[in-house]
Amino acid sequence: MTWNVWGRFGDHWLRRQRAIAETVRAQRPDFLALQETWRSDGQSQTDQLGFELGMSSVFAPSRMPRDPDPDVRLGLGILSRFPLRAVEQHTLSTGTVALRAEIRLGEDSLHFITSCLDWEEDHQRERFAQASSLASLVSELKDRGDDVVVAGDLNAPPDCPELDPLLAVLDDCWQQVYDGVTYSSHNPYLGHGEWLEDQRIDYILANDGLVPTDSRLVGFDEDHGRPPSDHYAVVADVPVS
């Protein structure tokens, strides 16, 4: 599962956070990637979710939209129902990072990676460079015989050439015939005229040995009839062992 959870923006972030936790609980993912997740005063949303849901968790600060509160830092999170064998932060470019967690599954390793690529409309070159760096990391891990999943907010639709490097080494796990818009103009938190509106920009990608059996969007109305975030979440059923 992957979800851009929109930090602590809006007037009801505490209520949204409760709805986020309940939505994740209902889906019961083995692995969860978060973007725009927050840390403040020694606490992080990732750790709070991990405690509530009984999952291992890790947070990494990244280049994200700034919270109005200078004491709040936004970044990336990974949660896992399996122990995290190793965690590493990889620098991509322009302050953007990827967070990687290695999970041991029997004799094999799964590398679960999340990132949030640059969101600005005129940052095509930056996104291409970031996707290329991610693709190089994925290729290195695959060459070791390990399975790799990249889950995150890539801020580009599937047919965008900026994603070509990643889609050359990983398969898109979206299995539905409908387009799976994750950044929708139907979402009341979305600003009007956003350049990425009504696009699928959130992904779960996996190497060709991992074949998804289903995929879906969640996060539409769990917060008292409103979505818990300005993005919808992506869930994919991918057998990994």
C-alpha positions in Angstrom: 0.0 0.0 0.0 1.2 3.5 -0.7 -0.3 6.8 0.3 0.6 10.5 0.2 -1.0 11.5 3.5 -0.7 15.3 3.2 1.2 16.0 6.3 -0.6 18.2 8.8 -2.2 20.5 6.3 -5.8 21.6 6.5 -7.9 22.4 9.6 -8.6 18.8 10.6 -5.3 17.0 10.4 -5.8 15.2 13.7 -9.2 13.9 12.5 -7.6 13.0 9.1 -4.9 11.1 10.9 -7.4 9.0 12.7 -9.2 8.2 9.4 -5.8 7.4 7.8 -5.1 4.9 10.6 -8.5 3.3 10.3 -8.2 3.0 6.5 -4.9 1.3 6.7 -6.2 -1.0 9.4 -9.0 -2.1 7.2 -6.7 -2.9 4.3 -4.2 -4.8 6.5 -1.2 -4.3 4.2 2.0 -6.2 4.9 4.0 -3.2 3.6 3.0 0.5 3.6 4.8 3.5 2.0 4.0 7.0 3.2 4.8 10.3 1.6 4.3 13.8 3.2 4.2 12.1 6.6 5.3 14.3 9.5 7.7 14.4 12.4 7.6 16.9 15.2 8.9 17.1 18.8 10.5 13.7 18.6 7.3 12.0 17.4 6.4 10.9 14.0 3.2 9.9 12.3 5.0 6.8 11.0 5.9 5.6 14.5 2.4 6.3 15.8 0.8 4.3 13.0 3.3 1.5 13.6 2.5 1.4 17.3 -1.3 1.4 16.6 -1.1 -1.2 13.8 1.6 -3.5 15.2 4.1 -2.8 12.4 7.8 -2.0 12.3 8.3 1.6 11.1 11.0 4.0 9.9 10.9 7.7 8.9 13.3 9.8 6.7 13.0 13.6 6.1 12.9 14.6 2.5 12.3 17.6 0.3 8.6 18.1 0.7 6.2 21.1 0.9 6.9 23.1 4.0 4.5 22.9 6.9 3.5 26.3 8.3 4.9 25.2 11.6 8.7 25.4 11.5 9.0 22.6 14.0 7.2 20.1 11.7 9.3 18.2 9.2 7.8 16.2 6.4 9.3 13.1 4.8 8.9 9.5 3.9 7.8 6.5 6.0 7.8 2.7 5.7 5.8 0.3 7.8 6.1 -3.5 7.7 4.5 -6.4 9.4 7.9 -8.1 9.1 11.1 -7.0 10.9 13.2 -4.6 9.0 16.6 -6.1 8.4 18.3 -3.0 7.1 17.3 0.6 6.4 19.0 3.1 4.1 18.4 6.5 2.8 19.5 7.2 -0.8 20.0 10.7 -2.2 18.6 11.2 -5.6 18.9 14.8 -6.6 17.8 18.4 -5.7 17.3 17.3 -2.1 15.0 14.4 -2.9 15.6 11.0 -1.3 14.4 7.5 -1.5 14.0 5.4 1.7 14.8 1.7 1.4 14.0 -1.1 3.8 15.2 -4.7 3.4 12.9 -7.4 4.7 14.0 -11.0 5.0 11.4 -13.5 3.7 12.7 -17.0 4.3 15.8 -17.4 2.2 15.2 -14.3 0.1 15.2 -10.5 0.6 12.6 -8.0 -0.5 13.6 -4.4 -0.8 10.7 -2.0 -0.3 11.5 1.5 -1.5 9.5 4.7 -1.3 10.1 8.2 -2.7 8.3 11.3 -3.7 9.7 12.9 -6.9 9.7 16.6 -7.5 6.1 18.0 -8.0 6.8 21.3 -9.8 5.5 21.4 -13.4 8.8 22.6 -14.8 10.9 20.0 -13.1 10.8 17.4 -15.9 14.6 17.1 -16.0 14.8 16.7 -12.2 12.1 14.0 -12.2 13.9 12.1 -15.0 17.2 12.3 -13.1 15.5 11.1 -9.9 13.7 8.2 -11.7 17.1 7.3 -13.4 18.8 7.1 -10.0 16.0 5.0 -8.6 16.2 2.7 -11.6 20.0 2.3 -11.1 19.4 1.3 -7.5 16.7 -1.2 -8.5 18.9 -2.8 -11.1 21.7 -3.2 -8.6 19.4 -4.9 -6.1 17.8 -7.1 -8.8 21.3 -8.2 -10.0 21.8 -9.6 -6.5 18.8 -11.8 -7.0 16.5 -9.9 -4.6 12.9 -8.8 -5.2 12.2 -5.1 -5.3 9.1 -3.0 -4.9 9.0 0.8 -5.4 5.9 2.5 -3.9 5.4 6.2 -3.9 4.2 9.5 -5.3 6.1 9.9 -8.6 4.3 13.1 -9.6 3.9 12.1 -13.2 1.2 10.1 -15.1 2.0 6.6 -16.5 2.7 7.7 -20.1 5.1 10.5 -19.0 8.7 10.0 -20.4 10.1 11.0 -17.1 9.1 7.6 -15.7 10.6 5.6 -18.6 13.8 4.7 -16.6 11.8 3.2 -13.8 9.3 1.4 -16.0 12.1 -0.1 -17.9 13.2 -2.1 -14.8 9.9 -2.5 -12.9 6.3 -3.4 -13.8 3.4 -1.3 -12.9 1.1 -3.2 -10.5 -2.0 -1.4 -11.5 -4.4 -4.1 -12.8 -7.7 -2.3 -13.3 -9.1 -1.3 -16.7 -10.1 2.1 -15.3 -7.3 4.7 -15.1 -7.1 4.8 -11.3 -6.8 8.6 -10.7 -5.1 9.2 -7.4 -5.0 13.1 -7.6 -8.6 13.8 -8.4 -10.5 17.0 -9.0 -13.4 15.3 -7.1 -11.2 15.5 -3.9 -12.2 18.6 -2.0 -8.7 19.2 -0.8 -7.3 19.6 -4.3 -6.7 23.2 -5.5 -8.4 24.2 -8.8 -6.2 24.1 -11.9 -3.5 21.8 -10.4 -1.4 20.6 -13.4 -1.5 17.0 -12.3 -5.2 16.9 -11.4 -7.2 13.9 -12.6 -4.1 11.8 -13.1 -2.7 8.6 -11.6 0.6 9.8 -10.0 0.9 7.3 -7.1 2.3 3.8 -7.9 3.3 0.4 -6.8 6.0 -1.0 -9.1 7.5 -4.5 -8.8 10.1 -6.6 -10.6 8.8 -9.0 -13.2 8.9 -12.0 -10.8 6.2 -10.5 -8.6 2.9 -10.7 -10.3 0.0 -8.7 -8.9 -3.4 -10.4 -8.5 -5.4 -7.3 -7.7 -5.2 -3.5 -7.3 -7.5 -0.8 -6.0 -7.8 2.7 -4.7 -9.0 3.6 -1.1 -9.2 6.8 0.9 -12.3 8.3 -0.6 -14.6 9.1 2.3 -13.4 7.5 5.5 -13.1 10.9 7.3 -16.8 11.6 8.0 -17.6 11.4 4.4 -14.5 13.2 3.2 -11.2 11.8 2.0 -8.4 11.6 4.7 -5.8 13.1 2.3 -5.5 15.1 -0.9 -4.3 11.9 -2.6 -6.1 8.5 -2.8 -4.2 5.5 -1.7 -3.1 2.6 -3.9 -3.3 -1.0 -2.7 -1.9 -3.9 -4.7 -2.1 -7.6 -3.8 1.4 -8.9 -4.8 2.5 -12.4 -3.7 6.1 -12.1 -2.5 6.9 -15.5 -1.1 
